Every structure is written in C-alpha cells, then in structure tokens.
Amino acid sequence: MIRIPLISFLVLLTALGGIIFLNFHEANEYYVNTEVPEKHPPSIKKNLETDIGFQKPLTSPPTIIRAVYLTSWSAGRGSVIDYIIDLSKKTDLNAVVIDIKDFSGFITYDTSVSDILKYKAKEIRIPKINSLIKKLHDNNIYVIARITVFEDGRLALARPDLAVQNLSFYSTSSAPTTSTIWRDRKNLAWVDPASTEVWDYIVKISRDAAARGFDELNFDYIRFPSDGDLNLLYFSHWDQKTPYHFVIRSFFKYLREHLNGVRLSADLFGLATVSKNDLGIGQLIEDAYEYFDFVSPMIYPSHYSFGFDGCKEPARCPYVMVSHSMASALERLAISSGTIAGLRPWLQDFDLLGVSYGLSEVKAQIQAVKDTTSSSFRGFMLWNAGNNYTIDALND
C-alpha cells in the first residue's frame, strides 16, 4: 500500500484558548477514501448471494487490543486481509477497525435493512461481510465496526428535513431541500444531532452489524459540526437552547439503552481529555464514560499547538503529549460516577507538519499509554488513513 500525500488543510478549534486542534483524523480519511483508484472492482459485484450466515462475536475476546484501522476498500480486498492475518501471526496485532459507514454515509456491505434501502445508502465495498468476520475470527482477530454518525452525506440528501441547514438559504425557503443543506469545508453534509429519527437510523445500522458478529461497534463523528461557516448553521431539530453536550449525552444514553449487550466504543477529539468544556461540539469525556465500554480519544501529538506542555513542537514530543492527555483522562475517569468505560486511545501513525512518524515515535506513544494506565492498560488503535503502518511498533 502506498501512503497518500498528506493534506495541508487545517481545522482550528480555539475553545482552549491557544490549543489548536487539527481535525486530521477525519480530514485525512476523506481525502484518502475519495482517491481510491478502482471504486467498483468486479469482485465486489460477484456472488453476493453465497455469503455464509451471521456469525457470533468471539467468546473470549482479548482484554488488551492492538488494532489498526482499515478503510472499507481495504477490507474488501482479500490480499489486504491475508496480509493482516499474516501480521497477526508475526506481531502482537490482534484487532482491526473496519469502516462499515464512513463520512459518505454509505453502508459498505450488502444488507437488507429497510431504511438503508429506502435511502439508497448501500455501496458494497466488502462483498461478503459475514465470511470476512469468520475469517478474521478463525485467526483470533477481534473485529471492530467503525460507524460515523452525524456527518452523513447520503442521509442528508435522502432526507433534507433531517440535515443541518444553511441559514442563508433555508430562511428563504418554506421547507428544507437539497439546495438548503449546509456543508462543511470538505463540502460534506451533516444531519441534525438532536434528531431522534437519526438516532433510530444509527441504531438500526448498529443492530445489523452486531447481529453479524462484530465484536465491537465504534462510533465516530458523534458531535456537532466544527468547521466551515458555523454562523450559517441552522438545526431543525435542536431547540437552540439545550447545551450541545446534553444533546450528545442523550444520544450516548440512547445507544446504550437500545444496544444492550453490545460492546460499544466512542471516538472523541483528543482535546476532550484536557478540556473542561465541550469544545463547542458537544463532547465531554465524562458523558462518554457513563455509556461506553471503551472511550477512544484521538490523541495525536501533531494536534497540539506549539508550546503545549512545554514542547516547542508537540509532534516531536510523542511520549509527553500522550502521557499528558492520558493522565488527564484517567484522573477524570477516576472521579466519574457510574462509569463503565475503559480508556483505549487512537494513536498517531502518520506524518504531519513536516514531522515523520516511524518506529520510535509510535513506540513512544504506546509506552506512554502503558506507563500512564499501568494495570488498567486496555491497548490502543493506530490510525493511518492510507492503512500504511509501522509494523514493528506492534510488538511489545
């Protein structure tokens, strides 16, 4: 696999007065996934009917996860899966995170969920999802389904009444249409985080994934928009009064109540570990602690501003940055009431801002997680949007 050139586009979030959050996890995912050279290989369209039956989650899942992220395009290629299996035999890799619903809003495997069909939200990139899960399970690999939530271009187009609206257009229209939809800097649409109809849609997708034997469901984009012209945001379902984090917390609670018995994890901005406010997007780490089995902050050293925690260039201080964030997250976890969560962060395995990440940088982050969590170490997940990883870092 070839590492895709990194984007220079930055999203600034100034809620902490000086800390700059680079929304790279999501931005880089967009640019890589839209540059796939062969979007519809013939193998995707063949023999869908021959998939095996639904699977069961692993009966004895590992307590410590060492995972890498795979796009749906990667997961749909047998050669990539064989490579991952081979790595699991040669390294301590024991888990994969696979997109089943990405920024586009498309469900990436064959499914008969009625709403998905009604909204034409299916784009089969993984031809036999049940067989894939079985193959990975047969090789003792823990399988996590990644589900983006409120950034959803497909649902927004199919149901403009659920979409976040552009105030300058919506105010002149009697009803929301595709032309009144607000779009972020990547020209992608969002759906209203306060819409319970959107929540129900996510639950239906999640139940289908859980029934197929995924060991865990991982939720991303669980927030209000953070980039683009935020002055033009209009929400048809949010009441304009309820604090953002109350809305997101209610969604967390709804997921837990409607997905009883399913392992759930939540991806949060890395700054959620140190910020005492909701970052202007509705994410408070304490809210997630109460409803998810694992909370996964995206702690990427390159995402901190120059000078943070005494590091002139935080990208060159991977151990310090991760230690600081994890220590803060653990302190807040320790005093949270009713929590069920463990901490299992996303770590940086990509280059940014002129700083290359290789074995020493990735290992430093992993060691920081181990040192700060000690006996509560639950592992980590490596993020590289091009799925090009520092393999030697996966060995203890």
Secondary structure, DSSP 8 states (H G I E B T S, - for coil): --------------TTSS-----HHHHHHHHHHTT-S-SS-HHHHS-GGG--------SS--SSEEEEEE-HHHHT-HHHHHHHHHHHHHSS--EEEEEEE-TT--EEE----HHHHHTT-EEEEES-HHHHHHHHHHTT-EEEEEEE-SB-HHHHHH-GGGB-EEHHHHTTSSS--GGGB-B-TTS-BBB-TT-HHHHHHHHHHHHHHHHTT-SEEEEE--S---SS-GGGEE-SSS-SSS-HHHHHHHHHHHHHHHSTT--EEEEEEGGGGT-SS-TTTT--HHHHHTT-SEEEEEE-GGGS-TTGGG-SSGGG-HHHHHHHHHHHHHHHHHT-TT---EE--EEE-S-BTTB---HHHHHHHHHHHHHHHGGG--EEEEE-TT----GGGG--
